[in-house]
């Protein structure tokens, strides 16, 4: 087995140019669509991971950050 790591757009371009691939894991739907439009996708794309934005603050939370909007308050940054 050979693994190839690069940006989704780079990997999609390589596959479109003929690079062999058994699995393509894209970071976005745009690059998956490029492969589908080129007739290079067997089956339907599936989501296999998701993410959730998180704010990390010191234990004491000195700036009282509770929401993303709080990050714009003066004194909330370094």
N, CA, C and O atoms as CSV, one atom per row, in Angstrom:
chain,resi,resn,atom,element,x,y,z
A,1,UNK,N,N,0.841,-1.163,0.000
A,1,UNK,CA,C,0.000,0.000,0.000
A,1,UNK,C,C,0.895,1.237,0.000
A,1,UNK,O,O,1.882,1.308,0.732
A,2,UNK,N,N,0.532,2.200,-0.830
A,2,UNK,CA,C,1.242,3.472,-0.896
A,2,UNK,C,C,0.284,4.585,-0.510
A,2,UNK,O,O,-0.802,4.699,-1.077
A,3,UNK,N,N,0.680,5.399,0.446
A,3,UNK,CA,C,-0.130,6.543,0.869
A,3,UNK,C,C,0.465,7.799,0.260
A,3,UNK,O,O,1.685,7.940,0.173
A,4,UNK,N,N,-0.394,8.704,-0.156
A,4,UNK,CA,C,0.047,9.974,-0.720
A,4,UNK,C,C,-0.690,11.088,0.001
A,4,UNK,O,O,-1.920,11.115,0.021
A,5,UNK,N,N,0.060,12.007,0.592
A,5,UNK,CA,C,-0.530,13.106,1.344
A,5,UNK,C,C,-0.201,14.426,0.659
A,5,UNK,O,O,0.956,14.708,0.347
A,6,UNK,N,N,-1.220,15.217,0.434
A,6,UNK,CA,C,-1.058,16.559,-0.134
A,6,UNK,C,C,-2.394,17.266,0.034
A,6,UNK,O,O,-3.333,16.705,0.599
A,7,UNK,N,N,-2.477,18.481,-0.449
A,7,UNK,CA,C,-3.750,19.197,-0.421
A,7,UNK,C,C,-4.756,18.506,-1.324
A,7,UNK,O,O,-4.387,17.855,-2.301
A,8,UNK,N,N,-6.029,18.653,-0.987
A,8,UNK,CA,C,-7.079,17.998,-1.777
A,8,UNK,C,C,-7.016,18.377,-3.248
A,8,UNK,O,O,-7.194,17.525,-4.118
A,9,UNK,N,N,-6.762,19.654,-3.532
A,9,UNK,CA,C,-6.719,20.081,-4.935
A,9,UNK,C,C,-5.540,19.452,-5.669
A,9,UNK,O,O,-5.664,19.084,-6.837
A,10,UNK,N,N,-4.397,19.325,-4.995
A,10,UNK,CA,C,-3.231,18.679,-5.615
A,10,UNK,C,C,-3.506,17.208,-5.895
A,10,UNK,O,O,-3.192,16.706,-6.975
A,11,UNK,N,N,-4.088,16.525,-4.925
A,11,UNK,CA,C,-4.381,15.105,-5.111
A,11,UNK,C,C,-5.421,14.888,-6.202
A,11,UNK,O,O,-5.285,13.969,-7.010
A,12,UNK,N,N,-6.457,15.722,-6.234
A,12,UNK,CA,C,-7.481,15.604,-7.270
A,12,UNK,C,C,-6.858,15.805,-8.646
A,12,UNK,O,O,-7.172,15.068,-9.581
A,13,UNK,N,N,-5.981,16.793,-8.779
A,13,UNK,CA,C,-5.316,17.046,-10.062
A,13,UNK,C,C,-4.469,15.849,-10.476
A,13,UNK,O,O,-4.451,15.485,-11.652
A,14,UNK,N,N,-3.768,15.234,-9.527
A,14,UNK,CA,C,-2.951,14.061,-9.835
A,14,UNK,C,C,-3.814,12.904,-10.331
A,14,UNK,O,O,-3.449,12.219,-11.287
A,15,UNK,N,N,-4.947,12.688,-9.690
A,15,UNK,CA,C,-5.851,11.604,-10.092
A,15,UNK,C,C,-6.424,11.880,-11.485
A,15,UNK,O,O,-6.500,10.976,-12.317
A,16,UNK,N,N,-6.827,13.125,-11.735
A,16,UNK,CA,C,-7.361,13.496,-13.052
A,16,UNK,C,C,-6.301,13.280,-14.134
A,16,UNK,O,O,-6.632,12.946,-15.272
A,17,UNK,N,N,-5.021,13.471,-13.776
A,17,UNK,CA,C,-3.923,13.285,-14.731
A,17,UNK,C,C,-3.491,11.831,-14.842
A,17,UNK,O,O,-2.548,11.516,-15.569
A,18,UNK,N,N,-4.178,10.937,-14.120
A,18,UNK,CA,C,-3.904,9.510,-14.290
A,18,UNK,C,C,-3.266,8.783,-13.121
A,18,UNK,O,O,-3.025,7.579,-13.210
A,19,UNK,N,N,-2.987,9.479,-12.030
A,19,UNK,CA,C,-2.411,8.801,-10.865
A,19,UNK,C,C,-3.418,7.777,-10.337
A,19,UNK,O,O,-4.606,8.084,-10.245
A,20,UNK,N,N,-2.970,6.572,-9.990
A,20,UNK,CA,C,-3.899,5.573,-9.464
A,20,UNK,C,C,-4.352,5.928,-8.053
A,20,UNK,O,O,-3.589,6.484,-7.263
A,21,UNK,N,N,-5.601,5.602,-7.751
A,21,UNK,CA,C,-6.124,5.867,-6.405
A,21,UNK,C,C,-7.229,4.873,-6.090
A,21,UNK,O,O,-8.124,4.646,-6.903
A,22,UNK,N,N,-7.160,4.290,-4.914
A,22,UNK,CA,C,-8.231,3.421,-4.430
A,22,UNK,C,C,-9.196,4.216,-3.565
A,22,UNK,O,O,-10.398,3.951,-3.557
A,23,UNK,N,N,-8.660,5.198,-2.831
A,23,UNK,CA,C,-9.466,6.029,-1.931
A,23,UNK,C,C,-8.978,7.466,-2.065
A,23,UNK,O,O,-7.775,7.725,-2.115
A,24,UNK,N,N,-9.925,8.390,-2.122
A,24,UNK,CA,C,-9.592,9.815,-2.129
A,24,UNK,C,C,-10.376,10.456,-0.998
A,24,UNK,O,O,-11.607,10.461,-1.014
A,25,UNK,N,N,-9.671,10.994,-0.022
A,25,UNK,CA,C,-10.308,11.664,1.109
A,25,UNK,C,C,-10.082,13.162,0.939
A,25,UNK,O,O,-8.973,13.658,1.137
A,26,UNK,N,N,-11.138,13.873,0.572
A,26,UNK,CA,C,-11.026,15.298,0.283
A,26,UNK,C,C,-11.447,16.136,1.481
A,26,UNK,O,O,-12.322,15.746,2.254
A,27,UNK,N,N,-10.812,17.289,1.621
A,27,UNK,CA,C,-11.176,18.221,2.687
A,27,UNK,C,C,-12.388,19.063,2.314
A,27,UNK,O,O,-12.920,19.789,3.155
A,28,UNK,N,N,-12.828,18.975,1.070
A,28,UNK,CA,C,-13.981,19.773,0.645
A,28,UNK,C,C,-14.754,19.064,-0.467
A,28,UNK,O,O,-14.259,18.115,-1.074
A,29,UNK,N,N,-15.945,19.527,-0.718
A,29,UNK,CA,C,-16.785,18.908,-1.742
A,29,UNK,C,C,-16.402,19.357,-3.149
A,29,UNK,O,O,-16.683,18.652,-4.118
A,30,UNK,N,N,-15.765,20.519,-3.275
A,30,UNK,CA,C,-15.381,21.037,-4.586
A,30,UNK,C,C,-14.440,20.084,-5.320
A,30,UNK,O,O,-14.638,19.793,-6.499
A,31,UNK,N,N,-13.424,19.605,-4.624
A,31,UNK,CA,C,-12.462,18.710,-5.261
A,31,UNK,C,C,-13.048,17.326,-5.507
A,31,UNK,O,O,-12.687,16.669,-6.483
A,32,UNK,N,N,-13.943,16.877,-4.640
A,32,UNK,CA,C,-14.621,15.610,-4.891
A,32,UNK,C,C,-15.492,15.730,-6.136
A,32,UNK,O,O,-15.575,14.797,-6.935
A,33,UNK,N,N,-16.142,16.885,-6.298
A,33,UNK,CA,C,-16.988,17.116,-7.476
A,33,UNK,C,C,-16.157,17.103,-8.759
A,33,UNK,O,O,-16.617,16.610,-9.789
A,34,UNK,N,N,-14.937,17.641,-8.705
A,34,UNK,CA,C,-14.055,17.622,-9.884
A,34,UNK,C,C,-13.824,16.188,-10.351
A,34,UNK,O,O,-13.873,15.901,-11.547
A,35,UNK,N,N,-13.574,15.292,-9.400
A,35,UNK,CA,C,-13.345,13.890,-9.766
A,35,UNK,C,C,-14.628,13.247,-10.282
A,35,UNK,O,O,-14.593,12.444,-11.215
A,36,UNK,N,N,-15.755,13.599,-9.675
A,36,UNK,CA,C,-17.038,13.080,-10.145
A,36,UNK,C,C,-17.333,13.558,-11.554
A,36,UNK,O,O,-17.765,12.775,-12.400
A,37,UNK,N,N,-17.103,14.840,-11.813
A,37,UNK,CA,C,-17.333,15.404,-13.143
A,37,UNK,C,C,-16.431,14.758,-14.193
A,37,UNK,O,O,-16.800,14.660,-15.364
A,38,UNK,N,N,-15.243,14.316,-13.766
A,38,UNK,CA,C,-14.310,13.658,-14.679
A,38,UNK,C,C,-14.621,12.168,-14.834
A,38,UNK,O,O,-13.919,11.458,-15.554
A,39,UNK,N,N,-15.675,11.693,-14.158
A,39,UNK,CA,C,-16.060,10.284,-14.250
A,39,UNK,C,C,-15.122,9.347,-13.506
A,39,UNK,O,O,-15.003,8.175,-13.862
A,40,UNK,N,N,-14.464,9.851,-12.488
A,40,UNK,CA,C,-13.463,9.066,-11.764
A,40,UNK,C,C,-13.912,8.597,-10.391
A,40,UNK,O,O,-13.102,8.078,-9.623
A,41,UNK,N,N,-15.185,8.771,-10.068
A,41,UNK,CA,C,-15.698,8.349,-8.764
A,41,UNK,C,C,-16.610,7.149,-8.962
A,41,UNK,O,O,-17.552,7.187,-9.753
A,42,UNK,N,N,-16.314,6.094,-8.235
A,42,UNK,CA,C,-17.145,4.896,-8.271
A,42,UNK,C,C,-18.011,4.905,-7.016
A,42,UNK,O,O,-17.485,4.784,-5.909
A,43,UNK,N,N,-19.308,5.044,-7.162
A,43,UNK,CA,C,-20.190,5.129,-6.003
A,43,UNK,C,C,-20.444,6.578,-5.645
A,43,UNK,O,O,-20.169,7.484,-6.432
A,44,UNK,N,N,-20.966,6.786,-4.462
A,44,UNK,CA,C,-21.302,8.130,-3.995
A,44,UNK,C,C,-20.352,8.560,-2.884
A,44,UNK,O,O,-20.022,7.758,-2.010
A,45,UNK,N,N,-19.908,9.818,-2.909
A,45,UNK,CA,C,-19.063,10.304,-1.815
A,45,UNK,C,C,-19.807,10.219,-0.481
A,45,UNK,O,O,-21.025,10.387,-0.425
A,46,UNK,N,N,-19.054,9.955,0.593
A,46,UNK,CA,C,-19.642,9.882,1.940
A,46,UNK,C,C,-18.819,10.716,2.894
A,46,UNK,O,O,-17.592,10.760,2.808
A,47,UNK,N,N,-19.514,11.384,3.813
A,47,UNK,CA,C,-18.816,12.072,4.895
A,47,UNK,C,C,-18.269,11.021,5.856
A,47,UNK,O,O,-18.975,10.077,6.213
A,48,UNK,N,N,-17.019,11.179,6.274
A,48,UNK,CA,C,-16.446,10.243,7.241
A,48,UNK,C,C,-15.891,10.962,8.472
A,48,UNK,O,O,-15.445,10.324,9.426
A,49,UNK,N,N,-15.923,12.293,8.439
A,49,UNK,CA,C,-15.446,13.059,9.594
A,49,UNK,C,C,-16.112,14.430,9.574
A,49,UNK,O,O,-16.500,14.931,8.518
A,50,UNK,N,N,-16.235,15.020,10.738
A,50,UNK,CA,C,-16.750,16.375,10.866
A,50,UNK,C,C,-15.901,17.105,11.898
A,50,UNK,O,O,-15.037,16.511,12.543
A,51,UNK,N,N,-16.155,18.376,12.042
A,51,UNK,CA,C,-15.434,19.108,13.074
A,51,UNK,C,C,-16.371,20.125,13.714
A,51,UNK,O,O,-17.429,20.448,13.175
A,52,UNK,N,N,-15.959,20.612,14.862
A,52,UNK,CA,C,-16.704,21.624,15.594
A,52,UNK,C,C,-15.698,22.674,16.047
A,52,UNK,O,O,-14.665,22.345,16.629
A,53,UNK,N,N,-16.008,23.942,15.775
A,53,UNK,CA,C,-15.125,25.010,16.235
A,53,UNK,C,C,-15.153,25.079,17.757
A,53,UNK,O,O,-16.209,24.955,18.378
A,54,UNK,N,N,-13.991,25.276,18.341
A,54,UNK,CA,C,-13.866,25.305,19.797
A,54,UNK,C,C,-12.977,26.470,20.203
A,54,UNK,O,O,-11.993,26.775,19.529
A,55,UNK,N,N,-13.316,27.104,21.280
A,55,UNK,CA,C,-12.491,28.171,21.837
A,55,UNK,C,C,-11.766,27.600,23.055
A,55,UNK,O,O,-12.393,27.046,23.958
A,56,UNK,N,N,-10.451,27.741,23.069
A,56,UNK,CA,C,-9.670,27.298,24.225
A,56,UNK,C,C,-9.246,28.535,25.019
A,56,UNK,O,O,-8.710,29.490,24.456
A,57,UNK,N,N,-9.487,28.509,26.302
A,57,UNK,CA,C,-9.123,29.629,27.176
A,57,UNK,C,C,-8.355,29.083,28.375
A,57,UNK,O,O,-8.458,27.898,28.691
A,58,UNK,N,N,-7.583,29.946,29.045
A,58,UNK,CA,C,-6.906,29.493,30.260
A,58,UNK,C,C,-7.949,29.064,31.299
A,58,UNK,O,O,-9.090,29.522,31.244
A,59,UNK,N,N,-7.584,28.206,32.229
A,59,UNK,CA,C,-8.541,27.741,33.243
A,59,UNK,C,C,-9.257,28.866,33.976
A,59,UNK,O,O,-10.433,28.735,34.314
A,60,UNK,N,N,-8.566,29.960,34.223
A,60,UNK,CA,C,-9.193,31.067,34.948
A,60,UNK,C,C,-10.093,31.900,34.041
A,60,UNK,O,O,-10.933,32.652,34.533
A,61,UNK,N,N,-9.930,31.778,32.711
A,61,UNK,CA,C,-10.687,32.545,31.716
A,61,UNK,C,C,-10.723,34.028,32.093
A,61,UNK,O,O,-11.801,34.587,32.292
A,62,UNK,N,N,-9.541,34.674,32.194
A,62,UNK,CA,C,-9.468,36.057,32.665
A,62,UNK,C,C,-10.230,37.060,31.803
A,62,UNK,O,O,-10.627,38.110,32.309
A,63,UNK,N,N,-10.448,36.774,30.523
A,63,UNK,CA,C,-11.178,37.703,29.655
A,63,UNK,C,C,-12.662,37.359,29.590
A,63,UNK,O,O,-13.404,37.985,28.833
A,64,UNK,N,N,-13.106,36.381,30.365
A,64,UNK,CA,C,-14.519,35.964,30.395
A,64,UNK,C,C,-15.059,35.634,29.010
A,64,UNK,O,O,-16.145,36.075,28.636
A,65,UNK,N,N,-14.303,34.869,28.264
A,65,UNK,CA,C,-14.708,34.448,26.921
A,65,UNK,C,C,-15.721,33.321,27.043
A,65,UNK,O,O,-15.435,32.288,27.648
A,66,UNK,N,N,-16.909,33.518,26.467
A,66,UNK,CA,C,-17.944,32.485,26.487
A,66,UNK,C,C,-18.471,32.173,25.084
A,66,UNK,O,O,-18.982,31.081,24.839
A,67,UNK,N,N,-18.344,33.144,24.159
A,67,UNK,CA,C,-18.836,32.952,22.794
A,67,UNK,C,C,-17.793,33.469,21.804
A,67,UNK,O,O,-16.835,34.138,22.192
A,68,UNK,N,N,-17.986,33.153,20.527
A,68,UNK,CA,C,-17.069,33.655,19.515
A,68,UNK,C,C,-17.100,35.181,19.452
A,68,UNK,O,O,-16.069,35.802,19.195
A,69,UNK,N,N,-18.246,35.789,19.679
A,69,UNK,CA,C,-18.347,37.254,19.669
A,69,UNK,C,C,-17.460,37.878,20.740
A,69,UNK,O,O,-16.957,38.988,20.563
A,70,UNK,N,N,-17.269,37.173,21.845
A,70,UNK,CA,C,-16.416,37.683,22.926
A,70,UNK,C,C,-14.956,37.859,22.464
A,70,UNK,O,O,-14.208,38.641,23.051
A,71,UNK,N,N,-14.568,37.147,21.438
A,71,UNK,CA,C,-13.184,37.240,20.966
A,71,UNK,C,C,-12.876,38.602,20.366
A,71,UNK,O,O,-11.707,38.975,20.270
A,72,UNK,N,N,-13.883,39.348,19.963
A,72,UNK,CA,C,-13.698,40.674,19.369
A,72,UNK,C,C,-13.600,41.771,20.434
A,72,UNK,O,O,-13.291,42.916,20.104
A,73,UNK,N,N,-13.852,41.450,21.674
A,73,UNK,CA,C,-13.810,42.459,22.738
A,73,UNK,C,C,-12.375,42.902,22.988
A,73,UNK,O,O,-11.460,42.080,22.939
A,74,UNK,N,N,-12.163,44.195,23.258
A,74,UNK,CA,C,-10.816,44.651,23.615
A,74,UNK,C,C,-10.305,43.879,24.837
A,74,UNK,O,O,-11.043,43.658,25.798
A,75,UNK,N,N,-9.056,43.481,24.786
A,75,UNK,CA,C,-8.462,42.759,25.902
A,75,UNK,C,C,-8.686,41.267,25.864
A,75,UNK,O,O,-8.245,40.563,26.772
A,76,UNK,N,N,-9.361,40.754,24.836
A,76,UNK,CA,C,-9.625,39.313,24.797
A,76,UNK,C,C,-8.497,38.541,24.148
A,76,UNK,O,O,-8.443,37.316,24.252
A,77,UNK,N,N,-7.584,39.249,23.472
A,77,UNK,CA,C,-6.491,38.567,22.776
A,77,UNK,C,C,-5.192,38.695,23.526
A,77,UNK,O,O,-5.118,39.299,24.596
A,78,UNK,N,N,-4.162,38.107,22.934
A,78,UNK,CA,C,-2.833,38.165,23.575
A,78,UNK,C,C,-2.256,39.556,23.641
A,78,UNK,O,O,-1.152,39.742,24.152
